[in-house]
Amino acid sequence: MPATIALIAHDNKKNDIVAFVKRHHIVFSRYTLIATGNTGKQIQNSTGLPVDCLLPGPIGGDAQLFAAVAEGKVCAVFFFIDALHAKSHEPDIQALLRICDVHDVAIATNLATGELVISALARTQVAHLIFNPVAGQGDSDHELTIIENMLGGHFNLHIHQTTLEIT
């Protein structure tokens, strides 16, 4: 399971997503967070959690976030939609829903579904793997891929690679 959560919210829902992340601070702190520009900055400023802030949604941040989902880097998306004023954003909403469906990524579009997804993530065990690529005798990239395939589906797996230090 990838160790990244994506966060996005329409303007009228930014306060809701910030409050949601604050309420579930402990769970979110176990994951790498990415978000569209303004949403990410508000979450980072209000919670103190590190957030990889992409571009603002309308100028490419949505596309960056969609790409991360398509590349298999995201385990869940929290996209708080303003259902009453979503008409102009409808193509973006449909695109993200389709990408999440195709790549089998959980998506929460409101507080109720957000609570369900975050409760599942809270029950996911976290594992940290310290990987030394020079310790083995074979292809270290291949060995790491095998390990990721074996463990990644069972844990929120964080891989820390050691580096060769020559003095």
Backbone as JSON Lines, residues from 0, in Angstrom:
{"i":0,"aa":"M","n":[0.85,-1.18,0.0],"ca":[0.0,0.0,0.0],"c":[0.89,1.24,0.0]}
{"i":1,"aa":"P","n":[0.64,2.16,-0.94],"ca":[1.42,3.4,-0.92],"c":[1.2,4.15,0.39]}
{"i":2,"aa":"A","n":[2.15,4.97,0.75],"ca":[2.09,5.68,2.04],"c":[1.73,7.14,1.87]}
{"i":3,"aa":"T","n":[0.98,7.47,0.81],"ca":[0.63,8.86,0.54],"c":[-0.88,9.04,0.48]}
{"i":4,"aa":"I","n":[-1.35,10.12,1.1],"ca":[-2.75,10.52,1.04],"c":[-2.82,11.84,0.29]}
{"i":5,"aa":"A","n":[-3.79,11.94,-0.63],"ca":[-4.0,13.16,-1.4],"c":[-5.2,13.92,-0.82]}
{"i":6,"aa":"L","n":[-5.05,15.25,-0.72],"ca":[-6.09,16.11,-0.15],"c":[-6.41,17.23,-1.13]}
{"i":7,"aa":"I","n":[-7.7,17.46,-1.32],"ca":[-8.16,18.51,-2.21],"c":[-9.55,18.93,-1.74]}
{"i":8,"aa":"A","n":[-9.87,20.2,-1.9],"ca":[-11.19,20.68,-1.47],"c":[-11.6,21.9,-2.27]}
{"i":9,"aa":"H","n":[-12.88,21.97,-2.58],"ca":[-13.41,23.18,-3.19],"c":[-13.31,24.31,-2.17]}
{"i":10,"aa":"D","n":[-13.34,25.55,-2.65],"ca":[-13.15,26.71,-1.78],"c":[-14.07,26.71,-0.57]}
{"i":11,"aa":"N","n":[-15.34,26.39,-0.76],"ca":[-16.3,26.4,0.36],"c":[-16.12,25.22,1.31]}
{"i":12,"aa":"K","n":[-15.25,24.29,0.98],"ca":[-15.03,23.1,1.82],"c":[-13.62,23.06,2.43]}
{"i":13,"aa":"K","n":[-12.82,24.09,2.18],"ca":[-11.45,24.09,2.71],"c":[-11.43,24.07,4.24]}
{"i":14,"aa":"N","n":[-12.32,24.84,4.87],"ca":[-12.38,24.82,6.34],"c":[-12.76,23.44,6.86]}
{"i":15,"aa":"D","n":[-13.65,22.76,6.14],"ca":[-14.07,21.41,6.55],"c":[-12.91,20.42,6.48]}
{"i":16,"aa":"I","n":[-12.13,20.48,5.4],"ca":[-11.03,19.52,5.27],"c":[-9.93,19.81,6.29]}
{"i":17,"aa":"V","n":[-9.7,21.1,6.57],"ca":[-8.7,21.47,7.59],"c":[-9.15,20.93,8.95]}
{"i":18,"aa":"A","n":[-10.41,21.14,9.3],"ca":[-10.94,20.64,10.58],"c":[-10.86,19.11,10.64]}
{"i":19,"aa":"F","n":[-11.14,18.46,9.52],"ca":[-11.09,17.0,9.45],"c":[-9.67,16.49,9.7]}
{"i":20,"aa":"V","n":[-8.7,17.12,9.05],"ca":[-7.3,16.7,9.24],"c":[-6.87,16.97,10.69]}
{"i":21,"aa":"K","n":[-7.28,18.09,11.25],"ca":[-6.97,18.38,12.67],"c":[-7.53,17.29,13.58]}
{"i":22,"aa":"R","n":[-8.79,16.91,13.33],"ca":[-9.47,15.92,14.17],"c":[-8.78,14.56,14.08]}
{"i":23,"aa":"H","n":[-8.18,14.26,12.93],"ca":[-7.54,12.96,12.72],"c":[-6.03,13.11,12.54]}
{"i":24,"aa":"H","n":[-5.48,14.08,13.24],"ca":[-4.06,14.44,13.14],"c":[-3.14,13.23,13.29]}
{"i":25,"aa":"I","n":[-3.43,12.38,14.26],"ca":[-2.56,11.23,14.53],"c":[-2.48,10.3,13.31]}
{"i":26,"aa":"V","n":[-3.62,10.02,12.7],"ca":[-3.62,9.13,11.53],"c":[-2.89,9.8,10.37]}
{"i":27,"aa":"F","n":[-3.23,11.05,10.09],"ca":[-2.59,11.75,8.96],"c":[-1.08,11.89,9.16]}
{"i":28,"aa":"S","n":[-0.63,11.96,10.4],"ca":[0.81,12.12,10.65],"c":[1.6,10.87,10.27]}
{"i":29,"aa":"R","n":[0.92,9.74,10.1],"ca":[1.59,8.49,9.72],"c":[1.81,8.38,8.21]}
{"i":30,"aa":"Y","n":[1.27,9.31,7.46],"ca":[1.31,9.25,6.0],"c":[2.01,10.47,5.42]}
{"i":31,"aa":"T","n":[2.5,10.33,4.21],"ca":[2.96,11.47,3.44],"c":[1.71,12.13,2.86]}
{"i":32,"aa":"L","n":[1.62,13.45,2.96],"ca":[0.44,14.16,2.47],"c":[0.8,14.99,1.25]}
{"i":33,"aa":"I","n":[-0.04,14.91,0.23],"ca":[0.07,15.82,-0.91],"c":[-1.27,16.51,-1.06]}
{"i":34,"aa":"A","n":[-1.23,17.74,-1.55],"ca":[-2.47,18.5,-1.71],"c":[-2.28,19.56,-2.77]}
{"i":35,"aa":"T","n":[-3.39,19.98,-3.35],"ca":[-3.31,21.12,-4.25],"c":[-2.9,22.34,-3.43]}
{"i":36,"aa":"G","n":[-2.32,23.32,-4.09],"ca":[-1.65,24.45,-3.45],"c":[-2.32,25.09,-2.27]}
{"i":37,"aa":"N","n":[-3.48,25.7,-2.48],"ca":[-4.13,26.45,-1.4],"c":[-4.63,25.54,-0.29]}
{"i":38,"aa":"T","n":[-5.18,24.4,-0.67],"ca":[-5.65,23.45,0.35],"c":[-4.47,22.98,1.2]}
{"i":39,"aa":"G","n":[-3.38,22.63,0.55],"ca":[-2.2,22.16,1.27],"c":[-1.63,23.19,2.22]}
{"i":40,"aa":"K","n":[-1.56,24.43,1.77],"ca":[-1.02,25.49,2.64],"c":[-1.9,25.7,3.86]}
{"i":41,"aa":"Q","n":[-3.22,25.68,3.67],"ca":[-4.12,25.86,4.82],"c":[-3.98,24.7,5.8]}
{"i":42,"aa":"I","n":[-3.88,23.49,5.3],"ca":[-3.72,22.32,6.18],"c":[-2.39,22.4,6.93]}
{"i":43,"aa":"Q","n":[-1.34,22.72,6.21],"ca":[-0.01,22.81,6.83],"c":[0.02,23.9,7.9]}
{"i":44,"aa":"N","n":[-0.53,25.06,7.6],"ca":[-0.52,26.17,8.56],"c":[-1.38,25.89,9.79]}
{"i":45,"aa":"S","n":[-2.49,25.18,9.6],"ca":[-3.41,24.93,10.71],"c":[-3.04,23.73,11.56]}
{"i":46,"aa":"T","n":[-2.37,22.75,10.96],"ca":[-2.09,21.5,11.69],"c":[-0.62,21.31,12.04]}
{"i":47,"aa":"G","n":[0.26,21.98,11.32],"ca":[1.69,21.77,11.51],"c":[2.21,20.52,10.82]}
{"i":48,"aa":"L","n":[1.33,19.78,10.15],"ca":[1.76,18.59,9.43],"c":[2.47,19.0,8.14]}
{"i":49,"aa":"P","n":[3.51,18.27,7.76],"ca":[4.15,18.58,6.48],"c":[3.26,18.14,5.33]}
{"i":50,"aa":"V","n":[3.09,19.02,4.36],"ca":[2.26,18.73,3.18],"c":[3.06,19.1,1.94]}
{"i":51,"aa":"D","n":[3.15,18.18,1.01],"ca":[3.77,18.49,-0.28],"c":[2.72,19.25,-1.08]}
{"i":52,"aa":"C","n":[2.88,20.57,-1.15],"ca":[1.9,21.42,-1.82],"c":[2.18,21.46,-3.32]}
{"i":53,"aa":"L","n":[1.24,20.97,-4.09],"ca":[1.33,21.0,-5.54],"c":[0.91,22.39,-6.02]}
{"i":54,"aa":"L","n":[0.79,22.57,-7.3],"ca":[0.28,23.83,-7.83],"c":[-1.17,24.01,-7.39]}
{"i":55,"aa":"P","n":[-1.69,25.24,-7.39],"ca":[-3.13,25.41,-7.16],"c":[-3.91,24.61,-8.21]}
{"i":56,"aa":"G","n":[-5.06,24.09,-7.8],"ca":[-5.85,23.22,-8.67],"c":[-6.07,23.73,-10.08]}
{"i":57,"aa":"P","n":[-6.58,24.96,-10.24],"ca":[-6.91,25.43,-11.59],"c":[-5.72,25.61,-12.53]}
{"i":58,"aa":"I","n":[-4.5,25.71,-11.99],"ca":[-3.35,25.91,-12.88],"c":[-2.43,24.68,-12.93]}
{"i":59,"aa":"G","n":[-2.98,23.52,-12.67],"ca":[-2.22,22.29,-12.85],"c":[-2.12,21.39,-11.64]}
{"i":60,"aa":"G","n":[-2.49,21.88,-10.46],"ca":[-2.41,21.05,-9.26],"c":[-3.32,19.84,-9.31]}
{"i":61,"aa":"D","n":[-4.53,20.03,-9.88],"ca":[-5.44,18.9,-10.04],"c":[-4.77,17.82,-10.89]}
{"i":62,"aa":"A","n":[-4.16,18.23,-12.0],"ca":[-3.51,17.27,-12.9],"c":[-2.34,16.57,-12.21]}
{"i":63,"aa":"Q","n":[-1.57,17.31,-11.41],"ca":[-0.46,16.69,-10.67],"c":[-0.98,15.64,-9.7]}
{"i":64,"aa":"L","n":[-2.06,15.97,-8.99],"ca":[-2.64,15.04,-8.03],"c":[-3.2,13.82,-8.75]}
{"i":65,"aa":"F","n":[-3.91,14.05,-9.88],"ca":[-4.46,12.94,-10.66],"c":[-3.33,12.01,-11.12]}
{"i":66,"aa":"A","n":[-2.21,12.6,-11.55],"ca":[-1.07,11.8,-12.02],"c":[-0.51,10.94,-10.89]}
{"i":67,"aa":"A","n":[-0.42,11.49,-9.69],"ca":[0.09,10.71,-8.55],"c":[-0.8,9.5,-8.28]}
{"i":68,"aa":"V","n":[-2.11,9.68,-8.42],"ca":[-3.04,8.55,-8.25],"c":[-2.8,7.52,-9.35]}
{"i":69,"aa":"A","n":[-2.71,7.98,-10.6],"ca":[-2.53,7.07,-11.73],"c":[-1.2,6.33,-11.66]}
{"i":70,"aa":"E","n":[-0.18,6.94,-11.07],"ca":[1.14,6.31,-10.95],"c":[1.22,5.34,-9.77]}
{"i":71,"aa":"G","n":[0.13,5.18,-9.02],"ca":[0.12,4.23,-7.91],"c":[0.79,4.74,-6.65]}
{"i":72,"aa":"K","n":[0.94,6.05,-6.52],"ca":[1.63,6.63,-5.37],"c":[0.69,6.98,-4.22]}
{"i":73,"aa":"V","n":[-0.62,6.85,-4.42],"ca":[-1.6,7.34,-3.45],"c":[-2.48,6.19,-2.97]}
{"i":74,"aa":"C","n":[-2.69,6.1,-1.65],"ca":[-3.55,5.05,-1.1],"c":[-4.98,5.53,-0.89]}
{"i":75,"aa":"A","n":[-5.19,6.84,-0.75],"ca":[-6.54,7.37,-0.54],"c":[-6.57,8.84,-0.94]}
{"i":76,"aa":"V","n":[-7.74,9.27,-1.4],"ca":[-7.96,10.66,-1.77],"c":[-9.11,11.2,-0.94]}
{"i":77,"aa":"F","n":[-8.9,12.37,-0.36],"ca":[-9.97,13.09,0.34],"c":[-10.23,14.34,-0.5]}
{"i":78,"aa":"F","n":[-11.34,14.33,-1.23],"ca":[-11.71,15.45,-2.11],"c":[-13.06,15.95,-1.64]}
{"i":79,"aa":"F","n":[-13.03,16.96,-0.78],"ca":[-14.27,17.49,-0.23],"c":[-14.9,18.42,-1.25]}
{"i":80,"aa":"I","n":[-16.03,17.98,-1.79],"ca":[-16.71,18.66,-2.89],"c":[-17.83,19.54,-2.35]}
{"i":81,"aa":"D","n":[-17.95,20.73,-2.91],"ca":[-19.1,21.6,-2.64],"c":[-20.18,21.21,-3.63]}
{"i":82,"aa":"A","n":[-21.04,20.28,-3.22],"ca":[-22.05,19.72,-4.13],"c":[-23.04,20.76,-4.64]}
{"i":83,"aa":"L","n":[-23.23,21.84,-3.9],"ca":[-24.19,22.86,-4.32],"c":[-23.62,23.79,-5.39]}
{"i":84,"aa":"H","n":[-22.31,23.86,-5.5],"ca":[-21.69,24.76,-6.48],"c":[-20.62,24.05,-7.29]}
{"i":85,"aa":"A","n":[-20.85,22.8,-7.6],"ca":[-19.81,21.99,-8.25],"c":[-19.91,21.98,-9.78]}
{"i":86,"aa":"K","n":[-20.9,22.65,-10.36],"ca":[-21.11,22.57,-11.81],"c":[-19.85,22.91,-12.62]}
{"i":87,"aa":"S","n":[-19.19,24.01,-12.3],"ca":[-18.02,24.41,-13.09],"c":[-16.85,23.45,-12.9]}
{"i":88,"aa":"H","n":[-16.86,22.69,-11.81],"ca":[-15.77,21.74,-11.52],"c":[-16.13,20.31,-11.93]}
{"i":89,"aa":"E","n":[-17.31,20.12,-12.5],"ca":[-17.8,18.77,-12.79],"c":[-16.82,17.93,-13.61]}
{"i":90,"aa":"P","n":[-16.18,18.47,-14.66],"ca":[-15.22,17.63,-15.4],"c":[-14.06,17.15,-14.53]}
{"i":91,"aa":"D","n":[-13.56,18.01,-13.64],"ca":[-12.46,17.62,-12.76],"c":[-12.9,16.53,-11.79]}
{"i":92,"aa":"I","n":[-14.1,16.69,-11.24],"ca":[-14.63,15.7,-10.3],"c":[-14.76,14.35,-10.99]}
{"i":93,"aa":"Q","n":[-15.36,14.34,-12.17],"ca":[-15.55,13.08,-12.9],"c":[-14.21,12.44,-13.27]}
{"i":94,"aa":"A","n":[-13.24,13.27,-13.65],"ca":[-11.92,12.73,-14.01],"c":[-11.27,12.06,-12.82]}
{"i":95,"aa":"L","n":[-11.33,12.69,-11.65],"ca":[-10.71,12.1,-10.46],"c":[-11.44,10.84,-10.03]}
{"i":96,"aa":"L","n":[-12.77,10.85,-10.08],"ca":[-13.52,9.65,-9.73],"c":[-13.14,8.5,-10.66]}
{"i":97,"aa":"R","n":[-13.03,8.78,-11.95],"ca":[-12.67,7.74,-12.92],"c":[-11.26,7.21,-12.64]}
{"i":98,"aa":"I","n":[-10.3,8.09,-12.39],"ca":[-8.92,7.66,-12.12],"c":[-8.86,6.81,-10.86]}
{"i":99,"aa":"C","n":[-9.59,7.22,-9.82],"ca":[-9.61,6.43,-8.58],"c":[-10.26,5.07,-8.81]}
{"i":100,"aa":"D","n":[-11.33,5.03,-9.61],"ca":[-11.97,3.75,-9.92],"c":[-11.04,2.83,-10.7]}
{"i":101,"aa":"V","n":[-10.39,3.37,-11.73],"ca":[-9.51,2.56,-12.57],"c":[-8.34,2.0,-11.77]}
{"i":102,"aa":"H","n":[-7.81,2.8,-10.84],"ca":[-6.62,2.38,-10.09],"c":[-6.95,1.85,-8.69]}
{"i":103,"aa":"D","n":[-8.24,1.66,-8.42],"ca":[-8.69,1.04,-7.17],"c":[-8.19,1.8,-5.94]}
{"i":104,"aa":"V","n":[-8.38,3.13,-5.95],"ca":[-7.96,3.99,-4.85],"c":[-9.21,4.53,-4.16]}
{"i":105,"aa":"A","n":[-9.25,4.42,-2.84],"ca":[-10.39,4.93,-2.07],"c":[-10.47,6.44,-2.21]}
{"i":106,"aa":"I","n":[-11.71,6.95,-2.36],"ca":[-11.91,8.39,-2.45],"c":[-13.08,8.78,-1.56]}
{"i":107,"aa":"A","n":[-12.88,9.82,-0.78],"ca":[-13.93,10.36,0.09],"c":[-14.28,11.75,-0.43]}
{"i":108,"aa":"T","n":[-15.57,11.99,-0.67],"ca":[-15.99,13.28,-1.22],"c":[-16.75,14.14,-0.23]}
{"i":109,"aa":"N","n":[-16.95,13.63,0.99],"ca":[-17.63,14.41,2.02],"c":[-17.21,13.89,3.4]}
{"i":110,"aa":"L","n":[-17.7,14.53,4.44],"ca":[-17.29,14.14,5.8],"c":[-17.67,12.7,6.14]}
{"i":111,"aa":"A","n":[-18.85,12.26,5.73],"ca":[-19.29,10.91,6.08],"c":[-18.37,9.85,5.46]}
{"i":112,"aa":"T","n":[-18.09,9.98,4.16],"ca":[-17.19,9.0,3.54],"c":[-15.76,9.2,4.03]}
{"i":113,"aa":"G","n":[-15.41,10.43,4.37],"ca":[-14.09,10.7,4.94],"c":[-13.88,9.94,6.24]}
{"i":114,"aa":"E","n":[-14.89,9.91,7.1],"ca":[-14.79,9.18,8.37],"c":[-14.59,7.69,8.13]}
{"i":115,"aa":"L","n":[-15.26,7.14,7.12],"ca":[-15.11,5.72,6.82],"c":[-13.7,5.4,6.32]}
{"i":116,"aa":"V","n":[-13.2,6.22,5.4],"ca":[-11.87,5.97,4.84],"c":[-10.79,6.16,5.91]}
{"i":117,"aa":"I","n":[-10.9,7.21,6.7],"ca":[-9.86,7.47,7.71],"c":[-9.87,6.38,8.79]}
{"i":118,"aa":"S","n":[-11.05,5.82,9.09],"ca":[-11.09,4.75,10.09],"c":[-10.39,3.5,9.56]}
{"i":119,"aa":"A","n":[-10.51,3.23,8.27],"ca":[-9.79,2.1,7.68],"c":[-8.28,2.36,7.69]}
{"i":120,"aa":"L","n":[-7.89,3.58,7.36],"ca":[-6.46,3.91,7.37],"c":[-5.88,3.86,8.78]}
{"i":121,"aa":"A","n":[-6.7,4.2,9.77],"ca":[-6.24,4.16,11.16],"c":[-5.92,2.74,11.61]}
{"i":122,"aa":"R","n":[-6.6,1.76,11.03],"ca":[-6.37,0.36,11.39],"c":[-5.22,-0.28,10.61]}
{"i":123,"aa":"T","n":[-4.7,0.43,9.62],"ca":[-3.6,-0.1,8.82],"c":[-2.3,-0.01,9.61]}
{"i":124,"aa":"Q","n":[-1.58,-1.1,9.68],"ca":[-0.32,-1.11,10.41],"c":[0.76,-0.41,9.6]}
{"i":125,"aa":"V","n":[1.63,0.27,10.31],"ca":[2.74,0.98,9.69],"c":[4.01,0.15,9.85]}
{"i":126,"aa":"A","n":[4.77,0.04,8.78],"ca":[6.05,-0.67,8.83],"c":[7.13,0.2,8.21]}
{"i":127,"aa":"H","n":[8.27,0.25,8.86],"ca":[9.43,0.97,8.33],"c":[10.49,-0.06,7.98]}
{"i":128,"aa":"L","n":[10.94,-0.02,6.74],"ca":[11.96,-0.94,6.27],"c":[13.23,-0.15,5.98]}
{"i":129,"aa":"I","n":[14.31,-0.55,6.63],"ca":[15.61,0.04,6.33],"c":[16.28,-0.89,5.34]}
{"i":130,"aa":"F","n":[16.48,-0.4,4.14],"ca":[17.0,-1.22,3.04],"c":[18.4,-0.76,2.66]}
{"i":131,"aa":"N","n":[19.33,-1.71,2.7],"ca":[20.72,-1.42,2.32],"c":[20.96,-2.0,0.93]}
{"i":132,"aa":"P","n":[20.95,-1.16,-0.11],"ca":[21.07,-1.69,-1.47],"c":[22.41,-2.32,-1.8]}
{"i":133,"aa":"V","n":[23.45,-2.05,-1.02],"ca":[24.76,-2.63,-1.32],"c":[25.03,-3.91,-0.53]}
{"i":134,"aa":"A","n":[24.12,-4.3,0.35],"ca":[24.35,-5.47,1.2],"c":[24.11,-6.78,0.47]}
{"i":135,"aa":"G","n":[23.23,-6.79,-0.51],"ca":[22.91,-8.03,-1.21],"c":[23.91,-8.36,-2.29]}
{"i":136,"aa":"Q","n":[23.65,-9.47,-2.96],"ca":[24.57,-9.9,-4.01],"c":[23.96,-9.76,-5.39]}
{"i":137,"aa":"G","n":[22.67,-9.5,-5.45],"ca":[22.0,-9.42,-6.75],"c":[21.65,-7.99,-7.11]}
{"i":138,"aa":"D","n":[20.59,-7.87,-7.89],"ca":[20.09,-6.57,-8.33],"c":[19.25,-5.97,-7.21]}
{"i":139,"aa":"S","n":[19.76,-4.92,-6.58],"ca":[19.08,-4.36,-5.4],"c":[17.71,-3.78,-5.75]}
{"i":140,"aa":"D","n":[17.56,-3.2,-6.94],"ca":[16.25,-2.67,-7.33],"c":[15.23,-3.8,-7.45]}
{"i":141,"aa":"H","n":[15.65,-4.91,-8.03],"ca":[14.76,-6.07,-8.16],"c":[14.41,-6.64,-6.79]}
{"i":142,"aa":"E","n":[15.4,-6.74,-5.91],"ca":[15.16,-7.25,-4.56],"c":[14.18,-6.36,-3.8]}
{"i":143,"aa":"L","n":[14.35,-5.05,-3.94],"ca":[13.44,-4.12,-3.26],"c":[12.03,-4.23,-3.82]}
{"i":144,"aa":"T","n":[11.9,-4.41,-5.11],"ca":[10.57,-4.59,-5.72],"c":[9.9,-5.84,-5.18]}
{"i":145,"aa":"I","n":[10.64,-6.91,-5.02],"ca":[10.08,-8.15,-4.46],"c":[9.59,-7.91,-3.03]}
{"i":146,"aa":"I","n":[10.4,-7.23,-2.23],"ca":[10.02,-6.93,-0.85],"c":[8.77,-6.06,-0.82]}
{"i":147,"aa":"E","n":[8.74,-5.03,-1.66],"ca":[7.56,-4.14,-1.71],"c":[6.31,-4.92,-2.09]}
{"i":148,"aa":"N","n":[6.43,-5.82,-3.06],"ca":[5.28,-6.62,-3.49],"c":[4.8,-7.55,-2.39]}
{"i":149,"aa":"M","n":[5.73,-8.08,-1.62],"ca":[5.36,-9.0,-0.54],"c":[4.72,-8.28,0.64]}
{"i":150,"aa":"L","n":[5.24,-7.12,1.0],"ca":[4.8,-6.43,2.22],"c":[3.84,-5.28,1.97]}
{"i":151,"aa":"G","n":[3.94,-4.65,0.81],"ca":[3.19,-3.42,0.54],"c":[1.69,-3.55,0.68]}
{"i":152,"aa":"G","n":[1.12,-4.69,0.35],"ca":[-0.32,-4.87,0.46],"c":[-0.81,-5.08,1.88]}
{"i":153,"aa":"H","n":[0.1,-5.35,2.8],"ca":[-0.27,-5.66,4.17],"c":[0.03,-4.54,5.15]}
{"i":154,"aa":"F","n":[0.88,-3.62,4.77],"ca":[1.32,-2.55,5.66],"c":[1.33,-1.22,4.93]}
{"i":155,"aa":"N","n":[1.3,-0.16,5.7],"ca":[1.63,1.16,5.19],"c":[3.15,1.2,5.25]}
{"i":156,"aa":"L","n":[3.79,0.85,4.15],"ca":[5.23,0.59,4.13],"c":[6.03,1.84,3.8]}
{"i":157,"aa":"H","n":[6.92,2.23,4.71],"ca":[7.85,3.33,4.5],"c":[9.23,2.72,4.31]}
{"i":158,"aa":"I","n":[9.86,3.0,3.19],"ca":[11.17,2.43,2.9],"c":[12.23,3.51,3.05]}
{"i":159,"aa":"H","n":[13.22,3.21,3.85],"ca":[14.35,4.12,4.07],"c":[15.58,3.42,3.52]}
{"i":160,"aa":"Q","n":[16.17,3.98,2.48],"ca":[17.36,3.36,1.89],"c":[18.62,3.97,2.48]}
{"i":161,"aa":"T","n":[19.54,3.09,2.81],"ca":[20.84,3.57,3.29],"c":[21.68,3.96,2.08]}
{"i":162,"aa":"T","n":[22.67,4.75,2.33],"ca":[23.58,5.15,1.25],"c":[25.0,4.82,1.65]}
{"i":163,"aa":"L","n":[25.8,4.59,0.66],"ca":[27.2,4.28,0.88],"c":[27.92,5.56,1.25]}
{"i":164,"aa":"E","n":[28.56,5.54,2.4],"ca":[29.28,6.73,2.85],"c":[30.77,6.42,2.81]}
{"i":165,"aa":"I","n":[31.47,7.12,1.96],"ca":[32.91,6.9,1.82],"c":[33.63,8.06,2.5]}
{"i":166,"aa":"T","n":[34.54,7.71,3.42],"ca":[35.3,8.76,4.13],"c":[36.76,8.68,3.81]}
